[in-house]
Amino acid sequence: MQMRNFVKEKIAANGYVLGAFVASSSATNCEILAINGLDFVLIDCEHAQTDAETLVHMCRASEMYGMAPLMRVYNPDDGPMMSRMLDVGLHGVMAPLINTPAQAQNLVNFTKYAPLGKRGANGGRGPRWGNYPDYVHTCNDNVLTIAQCESVQGVKNIEEIAAIPGIDCIFIGTGDLSLDMGIQFKADSSASHSVDSPEMVAAIDKVLKACQKNHVIPGIVTASAEDAARRVKQGFQFVTCMNDLGFFSSRSKQHLSTIRDQIAHG
């Protein structure tokens, strides 16, 4: 039995990966997304609550079809939570609001074993109860450590953050970044979307270039299929293209509206 990194494997094969935030705490949703060919899910524990037992079921449903189960935590300084989530089998952790090199180093400390970090060894589901050979030494290459850049300070410090050994991916949160920059955020893909403002374009480009320079996977959130394709063509390799609950909400609303419109107008 060999530990694998589905995200790195698929980037090596295809140049990019597509994923979704899962806020529903649903292993069924993970399984459906995996069957449909999604490359990874980010189980959202920053804006939604999922307990550890449910996380294990979501991991199994994802892994069964070769999709990487990752998790976004709610506190970038909560090292014990990150280590515990990796111990139960998550393939990686995303931490929000990584604004400084010191925070980035702490994130590495929480998620990587020595010599990169300070994570404590364990014998749980993460290492498959001892069935992954040499787990401690192979884990650093196979567990994704993802720093979220979503503030003016984070963009300012991006060169130093990207240069921290052990940071595998930097993910731009355009919503919070636009708010921190004082730009009104609109959750659509129109030309007036805040991500198309000159300030945001420059910030996104700066983060992308810092990632490419330091051989870190560049990631970004997107709001539409067209936006996701555009970001991949731009050079982003780790792209979220939906939130499961948001997608269900918008598509069910659209479906019902179409039915009622056809009833009303024959």
N, C-alpha and C positions, 0 to 999 in steps of 0.2 A: 504494500500500500504506500503510495507516494503523495505527499502534499503538493497541491497544484495552485497556480495563480491564474484563474480563468481570464482575468482582465488583461494581464500582461501577454498571455498566450494569444488572445484575440487581437490585441493591438499589433503584435508581431505579425500575425497572419493577414489582417485587414487594414491596419493603420489607425483604427478607431474602435470605440465601443459605444453603444447606446444603452441608456438605462432609464429607470423611473424611480421617483420617490414613492415609497409605499407608506401611507399614513393610516391605513385601515386596520393594522394589526392582523392581517388576514393571510394565512398560509395558502389559502385557495387562490387569492389574487396573485401571490408570488408564483404559484404553479402555473396559472394561466399565462402570465407574462413570460415565464420561461418556455412554455410550450410554443408560444407565439414567436420566440426567437430573440427576446431581449437578452442583452449580455450581462447586465447587472441590475440589482435593485439596491436602493439606499433606504433601509428601514428607518423611518424618521422618528427619532425619540427626542428631538428638540421641540417640535411643535405638535407631537402626538405621543401618546403613552402606550408602550408595549412592554409587557413583563418578560422576564428571562425565559420562562418556560415556553411562552408563545414564540419568542425569538428562535428557539431551537426548532420548533415545527416549521417556521418560515425558512430557516436555513436548509432543512432537509428537503422541503418542497422545491427550493431553488437549485440545490446541488444535484438533485435527481436528473435535471435536464441541462446541466452544465452552465447554469447561470450563477454568477457570484453574488452571495448575500453580504452586503456591507451595511454599516449602521452609522447614522449621524447622531452624535450625542448632544446633550443640551448644555454641557458645561465644559469648556476647553481645559479647565484645570482639575477636572475630576478623574485623576489617574486610576484609582481603584475601580471605577465603573468601566473604563475602557479596557483594562486588563481582564476584568471579569467577563465582559462581552466577547473578547477574543478567546477566553478560556472555554466558553460554551460553544464556540465554533464559527463565529463571524469571520469572514475573510478579510475584513479591514474596517477601519474606523475613520470617519470624517468628523473633525472638530470645527465648530463655528468660530468666527471672530478671532482668527489667529492674526494678530496685529503686529507682533514684534518677533525678532529672532529668538528671544528668550522663550516666548510662548511656543514657537515652533520646536525648539529643543526639548521643552517639557513634553510636547506631544510625542516626539520620538522616544523620550525616556519612558513614557507610559505604554508604548506599543511595540517597542523593539527590545530584544535581549542584548546584553553586553556582547561586543564592545560598543554598539551604536547607542543602546538605551539601557534602561534599568528595570525592565519588566521582570517580575518574578516567575520562576519556572512553575509548571503545574502538570498534572496528569489527567486532566479532564477530557471533555469532548473535543476541544481544540486540537490537541495532539492525538486524538482518537485513542485515548486511554493507553498510550504508549505504543500504538501500532504504526505511527509515522516514524520511520527510522531517522535518528539524529535530528529530532524536531527542533530543538533549541537552535541548532546551527542553520537549518534550512528555513526557519520561520521568518527571519528578517527579510529574505528575498521574496517570500510568498504572501506575507500579510501587508496589505496596502495601508499606508499612513497618509491620510489626505487632509491637508490644511485648507480651510475655507478662507478666501480673501473677499471681504465684504465691507471694507471700511477705507476711508481716505488714508488712515495711518497704515493699514495693511498694504495698500498700493505703494505708498511712499517707501516702505521697508521691503518691498517685494524682492529686490535683488539679494538682500541678506537672508531673507526667509527661504528663498529657492536654493540657496547655497548650503543649507543645513543638511549634512549627511543623514539619510534615513527618511527624508520627506520624499514620498513617491509621486504625489500628485498635488497640484494646487487648483482649487475649484472656485471659480468666481461666482459669488452670489449677487446677481445684478440687482435684485430688489432692494436688499439692505444697503448695497453700495450706492445705489441711486439716491436713497433716502439720506444717507450720510453726506452725500455730495450736495444735497439740497435740490435735487431734481425730482419733480413729481413722477412717481412710478405708475405706469398703466399696464395692467396685466393683459396685454394683447400684442399682436405682432404688426400693428400699423406703423406707418412711417413716423408717427409722433411718439412712438415708444421711447422711453428714456434711454434705452441702450443705443439709440441712434443719435443721441446728442453728442456734440463734439467732445465734451468733457469725458463722457463715458467711453466713446470710441478710443480716445487716447489712453484712458486707464486700462481698458481691456487689452489694447495692443501692448502696453507696457508689461502687463502680467504675462501675456502670451510669449513675448520675447524673452523675459526672464526665465520662464520655464524651458524654452527651447535652448537657451544658452547653457543652462545647468542640467540638461537632460532629465527634466522633471515632466511628468505627464500633465499637459494643460487641460483643465476641465472647465465647463461652464453650464449653467442652467439655461434652458430655452423654453419658449412659450408656444411654439407651433412646429409643425413638421418642416415647414419652409425654413424657419429659423435654425432648427437642428441641422438641416442639410447645409445651410450657409456656414454655420460654425465649424462643421467638419471640413468643409472646403477651405476655410480660413486657416486651419491648422490645429484646431482643438481635437483632442483624441479621446476625451472622456466627457460625454455629453448626455445630460438628462433631457428627455423629450416629453415627460408627462409626470403628473402626480396622480396616483390611482384614484383617489377620491375626487380630485378636481376634474379628471377626465370623465368619471362616471357622472358627476353632477352636470357638467356642460353637455355631454352627449345625450343624457336622458332628457334634459330640458329641451334640447334641440329636437329630439325624436317626438316628444309629446307635442311640441309646438307645430311640427309638420303635420301630425295627425289631426290636430284641432283645426289647423288652417285648411286642410283638405275637406274636412267635414263642413266647415262654414262656407266654403266656396265651391263645393261640388267637385 
